[in-house]
Amino acid sequence: MAVERTCKALHGLKPALLMVVVQLSFAGVNVFYKLAANDGISLRVIVTYRLIFAAAVVVPLALVFERNSRPKLTWIVLFQAFLCGLFGGTLFQNLYIESIALTSATFASAMINLVPAITFILAVSFRLEKLSLGTIAGKAKVLGTLMGIGGAMLLTFYRGAEINVWSTDVDLLHHGQHQIGGHSAESPESENLLLGSILALGSCLSFASWLIIQTKMSERYPCHYSTAALMCVMGAIQSAVFALCMESDWSQWKLGWNIKLLTVSYSGIVGTGLAVTLIAWCVHMRGPLYVSIFYPLMLVSVAIMGSLVLDENLHLGTIFGSVLIVCGLYAVLWGKRKETKKQTQVASCSSPELEQSALTDIVITSPADHHLHNTIKITETQLPPASHHVIARSTTANSLKK
């Protein structure tokens, strides 16, 4: 009995442990980005190789795990994949790595936590989300958004006193000896910080746009591995074209046994290929909100790694701004969870009142096993709004006759 309880406890902790691994891998990507940028390597080439390595990992996964469940690939899906590759791959990665080169790994990873707040603003602008200021959930999302924006402004315009928590005397960057990603290390720090902040906000905006486009694409093409593979392939092609137009030094494209190969292979295979697989599994087990809760762990990990091996010093403004952004993130997530829970309760309360005349067979396919189909009957008339997208994404009884 004791062994069974231990096994069950370990199985229950598996999603949490995997998400910790994912965030630590993301923190490693930030450190490698900073090292590669400091070594004078072209940032555009790094992004291109990362997406190529990622595509080499994700495409086989899609071919193996979704070979029997992929719907027909249409031109609309290809266009949406092009936009996903543009906003979620090319633009996001180029802007993000440029912001790391101009500021620090800790600063950029703190700013990326603004994505939920910016996504909420875009969703409201495109009428995909309602403010609902009359509810606690709506107020929490608005307050969290304002806190995130306030934290970003604090990060940008206030540094404060320098805080030395510990020092290992390890400085892999060798400050002042290299150019950072094509930018002179002698340029004023305030200008770098301001430009880096703008680029970081641009990367957050690009990533938030990708999330909205990805949601629309998933409705037409509900295959997680295949959509990730299409995005990586499109992003790799776009990044390669952009890098070839901007980078005239062909020596930058050579991969040797150096920090460039280590950066692109780690960021592509581990930071994208492995991370996408683990995140998809955790979303299947616990849902997207559970996955989002772990993202501030990357900020803490990057801050620790940066201070240990990059000799990055923390400032009072960085700490206060990061705390505000993380608190804003959790406020938005809490509001969204509250809103989703309320919609689920409304759907469950109204279901007994539905008529039993119009029955529709809906096939629910588990991502873990595409050969296993569970058929349940639910009524289609007078369905609540929370159930509309379920029917839109499901296969009706006609598909069973084919």
HELIX and SHEET records of a PDB file:
HELIX    1   1 ALA A    2  ASN A   38  1                                  37    
HELIX    2   2 LEU A   43  PHE A   65  1                                  23    
HELIX    3   3 TRP A   75  CYS A   84  1                                  10    
HELIX    4   4 GLY A   85  LEU A   91  3                                   7    
HELIX    5   5 PHE A   92  LEU A  102  1                                  11    
HELIX    6   6 ALA A  105  MET A  111  1                                   7    
HELIX    7   7 ILE A  112  LEU A  114  5                                   3    
HELIX    8   8 VAL A  115  SER A  125  1                                  11    
HELIX    9   9 ILE A  136  PHE A  157  1                                  22    
HELIX   10  10 GLU A  189  ARG A  220  1                                  32    
HELIX   11  11 HIS A  224  MET A  246  1                                  23    
HELIX   12  12 TRP A  250  TRP A  253  5                                   4    
HELIX   13  13 ILE A  259  SER A  265  1                                   7    
HELIX   14  14 TYR A  266  LEU A  274  3                                   9    
HELIX   15  15 ALA A  275  ARG A  286  1                                  12    
HELIX   16  16 PRO A  288  ILE A  293  1                                   6    
HELIX   17  17 PRO A  296  VAL A  309  1                                  14    
HELIX   18  18 LEU A  316  SER A  350  1                                  35    
HELIX   19  19 SER A  351  GLU A  353  5                                   3    
HELIX   20  20 PRO A  385  ARG A  393  1                                   9    
HELIX   21  21 ASN A  398  LYS A  401  1                                   4    
SHEET    1   A 2 GLU A 162  ILE A 163  0                                        
SHEET    2   A 2 LEU A 314  HIS A 315 -1                                        
SHEET    1   B 2 LEU A 359  THR A 365  0                                        
SHEET    2   B 2 HIS A 373  THR A 379 -1                                        
END                                                                             
